[in-house]
Amino acid sequence: MIRATFRSLTARKLRLILSSLSIVLGVSFVSGAFVLTDSLGKVFDDLFSTISQNVAVDIRGDKVTSGNQGDVRALLPQDLLPKVEQVDGVKEAQGQVQGSAQLVDTKGKAVSTGGAPTFGFNWYDSKLLQSGEMVQGRAPRGPDEIAVNRGLLDRTDYKLGDSELSICE
């Protein structure tokens, strides 16, 4: 039986080579898909674990609606922050503003983020709570100042210092 199998394989060498190649390619694609999935999963796990690594309690408003970019919640009043700071055990309290944000270039055209969500956040003046790091320039200080990552800046026609633009990671 083994002799008949080998005789059949040697008689049809092209079929043997192409079958072997298809098996190798199939296994490679499946392995590549698993590696890519695990890599992306680790990136998101690391991202979400570092964003709120020093946050013990997050106070949020009631959920108003759910959309394709997450829950929309009712805004909390600013005078709640001093009350939270007075609670025993609170080291630091900061207000957060976050939402959908789309950077546009100097011609008014939306800058591509490569498919990533376009969120905007306020910058914390806190070494304890700020998860990003300023690598060039300074932290934004006013309502007309922003900080963007280097990859996004490279896709625009802005330069560091334009409208107090800074680079963060």
C-alpha positions in Angstrom: 0.0 0.0 0.0 2.8 2.4 0.9 4.6 1.6 -2.3 1.5 2.3 -4.4 1.0 5.6 -2.6 4.6 6.8 -3.3 4.4 5.6 -6.9 1.2 7.7 -7.3 2.8 10.7 -5.7 5.9 10.6 -7.9 3.8 10.1 -11.0 1.9 13.3 -10.3 4.7 15.6 -9.0 2.9 18.9 -9.9 -0.2 17.9 -8.0 2.0 17.0 -5.0 3.8 20.3 -5.1 0.7 22.4 -5.5 -1.2 20.5 -2.8 1.8 20.9 -0.4 1.9 24.6 -1.3 -1.8 25.1 -0.7 -1.5 23.4 2.8 1.5 25.6 3.7 -0.3 28.8 2.5 -3.5 27.8 4.4 -1.7 27.2 7.6 0.3 30.4 7.2 -2.8 32.5 6.7 -4.6 31.0 9.7 -1.5 31.4 11.9 -1.1 35.0 10.6 -4.7 35.8 11.5 -4.2 34.5 15.0 -1.0 36.5 15.5 -2.7 39.7 14.2 -5.8 39.2 16.4 -3.7 38.5 19.5 -1.4 41.5 18.8 -4.4 43.9 18.3 -6.0 42.5 21.5 -2.9 43.1 23.5 -2.6 46.7 22.2 -6.2 47.4 23.2 -5.8 45.7 26.6 -2.7 47.8 27.3 -4.4 50.9 26.2 -7.4 50.5 28.4 -5.4 49.4 31.4 -3.1 52.4 31.2 -5.8 55.0 30.5 -7.3 54.7 34.0 -4.5 53.0 35.9 -4.6 55.5 38.8 -8.4 56.0 38.8 -10.2 54.3 41.7 -13.7 55.9 41.1 -15.2 57.4 38.0 -18.3 59.4 38.6 -20.6 59.7 35.5 -23.9 61.1 34.6 -26.9 59.0 33.7 -26.8 57.3 30.3 -29.0 59.3 27.9 -28.5 57.3 24.6 -26.3 54.8 23.0 -24.6 55.5 19.7 -22.0 54.0 17.4 -19.2 55.8 19.3 -20.4 54.8 22.8 -22.8 55.9 25.4 -23.9 59.6 25.6 -24.2 60.6 29.2 -25.7 63.6 31.0 -23.2 66.2 32.0 -22.4 66.7 35.6 -22.4 70.1 37.2 -18.9 71.8 37.8 -19.7 72.4 41.4 -19.6 68.7 42.1 -15.8 68.6 41.8 -15.1 70.4 45.0 -17.5 68.1 46.8 -15.7 65.0 45.5 -12.3 66.5 46.5 -13.6 66.8 50.1 -14.4 63.1 50.4 -12.1 61.2 52.8 -9.5 59.2 50.9 -9.6 61.2 47.7 -6.0 62.1 46.6 -7.0 64.0 43.6 -10.1 64.7 41.5 -10.3 66.1 38.0 -13.2 66.8 35.7 -13.2 65.1 32.3 -14.6 66.2 29.0 -14.6 63.7 26.1 -16.4 63.3 22.9 -16.1 62.9 19.2 -13.4 65.1 17.6 -12.2 65.4 14.0 -9.0 67.2 13.1 -9.2 69.2 9.9 -6.2 70.5 8.0 -5.6 74.2 7.0 -7.8 73.7 3.9 -10.8 72.5 6.0 -10.5 68.8 4.9 -10.9 66.1 7.5 -7.6 64.4 8.4 -7.7 60.6 8.1 -7.0 58.6 11.3 -6.6 55.3 9.4 -9.9 54.0 10.7 -9.3 54.7 14.4 -12.1 56.4 16.3 -11.8 60.2 16.5 -12.1 61.0 20.2 -11.1 64.2 21.9 -10.2 64.5 25.6 -9.2 67.3 28.0 -5.6 67.3 29.2 -5.1 66.7 32.9 -2.7 68.9 34.8 -1.8 65.9 36.9 1.1 63.5 37.0 -1.1 61.0 38.8 -4.0 61.0 36.4 -2.5 62.0 33.0 -1.9 58.8 31.0 -0.4 60.6 28.0 3.1 62.1 27.8 4.1 65.3 26.2 7.1 64.6 24.0 7.4 68.0 22.3 5.9 71.4 23.0 3.8 72.0 26.0 0.4 70.9 27.3 -2.6 72.7 26.0 -3.7 75.6 28.3 -6.7 77.2 26.6 -9.9 76.4 24.7 -8.2 77.0 21.3 -5.1 74.8 21.9 -4.8 71.1 21.2 -2.2 68.3 21.5 -2.1 65.5 18.9 0.1 62.4 18.4 3.0 62.5 15.9 1.3 60.1 13.5 -1.7 62.4 13.2 0.4 65.5 12.9 2.4 63.9 10.0 -0.8 63.5 8.0 -1.6 67.2 8.2 0.0 70.4 6.9 0.3 71.8 10.5 3.7 72.3 12.2 4.5 72.3 15.9 3.7 75.7 17.2 0.8 76.4 14.8 -2.0 77.6 17.0 0.0 76.2 20.0 0.0 72.7 18.6 1.8 70.1 20.8 2.7 66.4 20.3 1.8 63.8 22.8 1.9 60.0 23.0 
